[in-house]
Amino acid sequence: MYKIQSNPSGTRSIEISEAHLQTIKNHQLFRGLIDSNGFVDEQVLEKLKLNIRAMLETETLKDKDLLDLCLDVIYHPNMKAFGLQQLILLYIKWVDQNEESNTEEEKGNEEE
């Protein structure tokens, strides 16, 4: 379980699970989300919410994990642009750690 700071003063936080991060990865929710200026602001958060809402409204997608991500993180009362920026940074770090561990496992399997 991870915890991200959701405001600059550090008085509010949101808990993020491995399942939440895996859901973000599975649905590629951050792909193309941030404009070329690189700023994460309230418009970016709103864009993410609209993208997820559209995904949930399609009849072909019945994903409990995506719904859990919405309820626990994206639509959390403390989620603001600062929190989304922290979530993105956590996600990048999490992906890097998983790739490193996968690379180490592959090297170990090749040596056997």
C-alpha positions in Angstrom: 0.0 0.0 0.0 1.3 3.4 -0.9 0.3 6.9 0.2 0.3 10.0 -1.9 0.1 13.6 -0.7 -3.0 15.2 -2.1 -2.2 18.9 -1.2 1.0 20.9 -1.1 0.9 21.4 2.7 0.8 17.7 3.3 -2.3 17.7 5.5 -4.3 15.4 3.2 -3.3 12.1 1.6 -4.8 9.2 -0.4 -3.9 5.5 -0.1 -3.0 3.7 -3.3 -2.9 0.0 -3.7 -0.9 -2.3 -6.1 -4.3 -3.1 -7.7 -4.9 0.6 -8.4 -1.6 1.0 -10.1 -2.1 -2.2 -12.1 -5.5 -0.9 -13.2 -3.9 2.3 -14.4 -1.4 0.3 -16.3 -3.9 -2.2 -17.8 -6.1 0.6 -19.1 -3.2 3.0 -20.0 -5.1 5.8 -18.2 -2.1 8.2 -18.3 -1.3 7.8 -22.0 -1.9 11.1 -23.8 -3.3 12.7 -20.7 -0.8 15.5 -20.2 -0.5 18.2 -22.8 2.8 19.2 -24.3 3.3 21.9 -21.7 3.8 19.1 -19.1 1.6 20.8 -16.4 -0.8 18.7 -14.4 -3.7 21.1 -13.5 -7.4 20.7 -12.8 -8.2 20.4 -16.5 -6.0 17.3 -16.7 -7.8 15.8 -13.7 -11.1 16.6 -15.4 -9.9 15.0 -18.6 -9.0 11.8 -16.8 -12.4 11.7 -15.1 -14.2 12.1 -18.4 -12.0 9.4 -20.0 -12.7 6.9 -17.2 -16.4 7.8 -17.2 -16.6 7.1 -20.9 -14.9 3.7 -20.4 -17.3 2.8 -17.6 -20.3 3.7 -19.7 -19.5 1.3 -22.5 -21.4 -1.8 -22.1 -18.5 -4.0 -23.2 -16.4 -2.9 -20.2 -17.5 -4.3 -16.9 -14.4 -3.8 -14.8 -14.7 -3.8 -11.0 -11.0 -2.8 -10.7 -11.6 0.4 -12.7 -14.7 1.2 -10.6 -12.7 0.7 -7.4 -9.9 3.0 -8.7 -12.6 5.7 -9.4 -14.2 5.3 -6.0 -11.0 5.0 -4.0 -8.7 7.4 -5.8 -9.8 9.4 -8.8 -13.1 10.7 -7.3 -11.7 10.8 -3.8 -12.8 14.1 -2.1 -9.1 15.0 -1.6 -8.0 14.4 -5.2 -6.9 17.6 -6.8 -4.4 18.4 -9.5 -1.5 18.2 -7.0 -2.7 14.7 -5.9 -2.9 13.6 -9.6 0.7 14.8 -10.1 1.8 12.8 -7.1 -0.1 9.7 -8.4 1.6 10.0 -11.8 5.0 10.2 -10.1 4.2 7.2 -8.0 3.0 5.3 -11.1 6.2 6.1 -13.0 8.3 4.9 -10.0 6.2 1.8 -9.6 6.5 0.9 -13.3 10.3 1.4 -13.1 10.6 -0.9 -10.1 8.5 -3.6 -11.7 10.6 -3.5 -14.9 13.8 -3.8 -12.9 12.5 -6.8 -11.0 11.3 -8.4 -14.2 14.7 -7.8 -15.8 16.4 -9.4 -12.8 14.1 -12.4 -12.9 14.8 -12.9 -16.6 18.6 -12.8 -16.0 18.2 -15.3 -13.2 16.2 -17.6 -15.5 18.8 -17.4 -18.3 21.6 -18.3 -15.9 19.9 -21.5 -14.9 
